[in-house]
Amino acid sequence: MKRMTPGRAMQYVLAYAFAVVWLIPFLGVIVTSVSPFAEVVRGWWNVDIRNMSLRNYAGAWAHDTMPIGQGVANSFIVTVPATIVPMLLGSMAAYGFLRFRFPLRTTMFITIILLLAIPQHMVAVPLFQILNGLGLINTYWGLIVAHCAWGMPWIVLFLRGYFSTLPMEIEESARIDGAGTLATFFRVVLPMSWPGLASVFALQFTWVWNDFFLALITVYHPDRLVATQRIPLLRGQYHVDWGILTSAAVLTTLVPLLVFILLQKYYVKGFVGFSSK
């Protein structure tokens, strides 16, 4: 067994120290979410473990004015299509940019890359005007379209790089056997690209689920607000129940966390395969 050097020991100490500092806020949120309000106001580190319960979670899920349960359902309505549609269209576009030669291909691809540098705040006004002109403001479809458009550039860039790691010989063999372009793409390329697609699904799902800004400018009806919009509305004007607020935050975080846990193996494989080119 190798002897640990002082430098390596210091690295471990710093790594554990950073991990502890990073986890303290999350520990505070969890403890606050299961503690009575009377104890939370004295500091979450002073709470009595015997009084902990899931009462705050029940109160946040079925809140009188802004039930987080309805917000979670609304988030699913938006997130699922806003993840699957750009993933499908983006994978087809990425394959086209990689395998086909057509006019302005390089110019179009560079434009897609440049779109990644545009912050959301710069497109807020034109996005609102376009969606308002189409009658999509204050609808789920408007928010879904906005997320699809916003996610397409990075998906095309990522999957083009991932597709380039796949062996070209398999596609050529499929064409020799009589498969057309679409058949080769759907029956050969996509099945081989499952790790990359899982990475795209996990990232896009998480970003859409956690989005607040695009939802803020497209959806206003109280019954259509997504989960991230409802959390700040759980605060009263003169009173803030930190137990309810943190419980809503934890409930909202559980969904993308579960998606990441389920797809973690493929998620890591996707990035390893992409970086090993």
N, C-alpha and C positions, 0 to 999 in steps of 0.2 A: 504494500500500500504506500502510495506517495505521501511524503511528509508535507504537511501544510505550511506554506511560507507565511511570514507576517503580512506580506502584501495581499495574498489570497484571503487570509483571515480578515483583514480590514475590509476587503470587498464584500465578504459575507455579512459582516457587521453592518456596513452601510446599506446593503440590499434589504436586510431584515428591518433596519430602522426606517427606511423609506416605505416598506410594506406596512409597517405598523402605523406610521403617520397617515398613509393613504387610506387605511381601513378604519381609522377612528371616526371620521364623519359618517361612514356607512353604519358603524356600530351605533352611533348616536341616533341615526334615523330609525333603525330597527328597535332599539330600546324605547324611544319616544312613541313609536307606533303601537306598542303593547302596554303602555303605562297610562294611568289616570292623569287627567289634566292637572289636578292639584299637586301631583308630585313632579310633573314635567316642569312646571314654572319654577321649581327650586333647583333645576338642573338635572339633565337626564342621568348624570353620574351619581345622583343621590336617590334614585328611585328604589323602592322596596320590591324585590323580586317576587314576593308573595302576592302582590297586588296586580301582577301582570295578567293580561287577558287579551282576547281577540275582539273585544267590544268595539274598539275603534275601527277595525276592519269592517265589521258589520255596519257601523254607522256611515263609513265612507262609501261602501258599496250601494247602500240604499238611502243615500242622503236625501233630505226633504226637497232641496232646491236643485242640486247638481249631483245626482247619483253617479258615482264613478262606474258602476256596472253598465249603465247605458252608454257612457263614454267609451268603455272598452269594446262594446258591441259596435259602436259607430267607427271606432278605429279599425276593427276587423273589416268592416264594409269598405273602407278606403284602402287599407294596407294590402290586402290580398290581391285585388286587381292591379293596384299601383306597383306591385312587385312582379307579378307574373307577366303582365303585358310588356313592360319595357325589357324584361329579361328575354322574352321570346323575340321581340322585334330587334333588340340590340344584338342578340346572338346571330340573327340572320344578316344584319348589317355588317357585323364584324367579320363574318365568313365571306361576305361579298367583297369587302375591302381587302381581305387577305388573298383570296384566290382568283379574283377576276380583274381584268384590265379594262378600264373605261375612261372617257375624257374627264379631266379635272379630279381624278381620284385622289391624288396627293393633296390638292388644294382643299377638297372637301374634308379629308381626314385631319389636316392641320386646323381647319376651322372648328372641327369637333373638339380637338384638344384645347384650342383657345377658349372655347365655351366653358371649360372647367374652371377657368380663372375668374369668371364673372360672379360676384357675390349676389346672393338672393335679393339684397336690398336695392340693387340697381335695377332689377326687373319688376319690382313690386307694382309700380304705377302702370307700365305697359301691360303687365300680366292682368291686372285688375280690369283695365280697359278692354282687353281682348275677350276675357271671360264674360265681362258684362255685356259686350256686344253680341256674344253668342248665347246669352241668357243662361250662363252656367254659374253665375255668382250665387252663393248660398245654396249650392247643391253638392252632393257627393261627387258627381261627375266632374264638376269644375276642379275640385281638389285632386281627383284621380288623374285628370289630364295634366295638371300642373306637375304632379310628382312624376308622371311618365316622361314628360318632356325634360324635367330636371335630371332624371336618372339615366336617360339614354346616352349622353356623351361618355360618362365614365364606364358604363357597361360595355359600350362599343370598344373603347380603348383597352379595357381589361381583357375582354374575351378575344379580341384580335391577337393580343399577345399570347393568350393561353392556347388558342387554336394553332398558332405557329409552332407550338411544341409537339403537336400531334404528328405521327409519321404519315407522310404523303403517300407512301406505298399502299396503305390500306384503302385510301380513297381511290387510287388508281385501279386497284383490284376490283372495287365495287363498280367502277365505270366499265371495266372490261366485261364484268358479268351482266352488263346491261342496265345498271342503275342510272337514273338521271340525276340532275343536280339536286333537286329537292329530296329525292330518295336517299342520295348519298349523305345529305346534310342531316336528315331526320333519323335515318337508320344506322348511320355509321359515325358521323361526327358528334352528334349530341350524346349518344350513349357513352362514347369515350371521354366526353367532357363533363361527366357528372360532378367530379370534385370542383372544377371551376364554376359550374353552374350553381353548386351548393354554396360556394363562397359569395357569388353574386346575390343569391337569394337571401342569405343571412345578412349581408351588408345593406342591401336595398330595403329589406323588411325592417331592419333596425332603424335606418335613417327615416323612413316614412313614418314608422310608428312613433318615433321620438320627435317628429317635426312639430314645431309650434308656429313658426313664422308664416309658412304658406297657408296653414289652416286659419291663421288669424286674419288674413286678408281675403279669404274666399268663403268662409262659412260663419254665419252670424246667428242663425236660428238656434234657440236654446236646446231644442230637441235633437239637433244635428251636430252639436259640438263634440269633438273627439276628446279622448281622455286627457291629453296634454293641455287642452283649453280649459277643462273643468277644474284642474287642480288649483290654479290661483283663485278661481271663483269660489272655492270652499272657505276662503277667508272672509270673515265678517268685517264690517266697517269699523267697529269698535272692539271686536273680540276675535282672537285667532285661536282656534282649538288645534294645537300642534299635533295632538294625537290623530285627529281626523286627517289633517293635512299630510302628515308623514305616511299614514296608512294608505292614502290614495296614491302617493308617490310609489310606495312599495308595490301595490297592486298593478300599477301601470308598468313598472319595470319588470315584473315577473314574466310577461309574455315574450319580449325579445330575449330575455335571459334564457328562457326555456328553448326558444328556437336555436340560440347559439349552442346550448348544451347538446341538443339533438343532432346538430349538424357540425359539431366541433371537429370530428374526425375528417370529414370531407372538406371542411373549411381550411384546416391546416394543410391537407393534401393539395388543395387548389393553389395555395400560395407557394408551397414547395415546388410543385410542378411548374408554376409560372416562373419562379426565380431560378430554376435549374437549367433554363434554356441557355 
